Amino acid sequence: MLIEDQKKLFLKLYNVSRETFNKLENYHEMIISNQKKINLIGKSTVNKIWIRHFADSAKILPIVAKFSEGLKLNKTNICDVGSGAGFPGVIISMLLQELRIKSNVSLIEANKKKCLFLESVKRKLNLDFKVINQRAENLHEKQDIVLARALSPLNTIFGTIKNLVGKDTKIILHKGAAWQDEIKELKNKWKFQFNIVKNNKLIDDSGGIAIVITNLHKKL
């Protein structure tokens, strides 16, 4: 699908304002101009950014917005673990800003070069997230919502984020078609509840999903 067609599909799915759409176009240009020196995204997705990365990140916005509004806090603490080029954290930060939902969004990324890129995105697009150049397992501030996309198998993710998760934390993860196998592997190690949100096939018809996890804690 051509980039212009991808943009039209994104607008059909999310109907963002002209201001936000312009920010997305600038973000796209920044990814392309930095791709060779930083390797921000997979080579096979360079021509699919609006669907493979932007739309796929934005699909969890209704879940994040619902949780944020339900918490009735002054600001919701949200972190994106292993943010990389900023997916889904930059997109979610941008769209929450458009919806006027107050939040503290932190992008956690261990790679220094990618953190510098994220800082440049923040400045250029006038966004309000915080970039944290650390490994997530070394952080201990509890979050209201934890996000992670294409990071690692669930068992590894749970170990990585456990210090960020409190008793009421919502965890929203992008997972591929093998998610059921990963769930089965966890039953003897972790206790949790989960709900599955299927992908819109216009975005992804591979069987990928978003999984929403609550009440996570390790079995004794």
NORJO-V423949 format. One line per field, one symbol per residue. phi: phi as a letter, one per 40 degrees, with the letter a starting at -180 (. if undefined). burial: I if it has 16 or more other C-alpha atoms within 10 Angstrom, else O. A space follows every 10 residues. Layout:
phi = ???
burial = ???
//
This chain:
phi = .cdccccccd cccbfccccc cccccccdcc cccbdccbfc bcdcbdcbdc ccbccccccc ddcccccccc cfccaccbbb cgcgchbcdc ccdccccccg ccabcbbcac cccccccccc cdcccfbbcb bbcacdccbb ccbcbbbabf caddccddcc cdccbbcbcc bbbcbcccdc ccccccdcbb bababbbccc cccabcgcab bbbbfcaccc
burial = OOOOOIIOII OOOOOIOOOI OOIIOOIOOO IIOOIOOOOI IOOOOIOOII IOIIIIIIII IOOIIOIIOO OOOOOIIIII IIIIIIIIII IIIIIIOOOO OIIIIIIIII IOIIIOIIIO IIOOIOIIIO IIIIOIOOOO OIIIIIIIIO OOIIOOIIOI IIIIIIOOII IIIIIIOOIO OOOOOOOOOI OOOOOOOOIO OOIIOOOIII IIIIIIOOOO
//
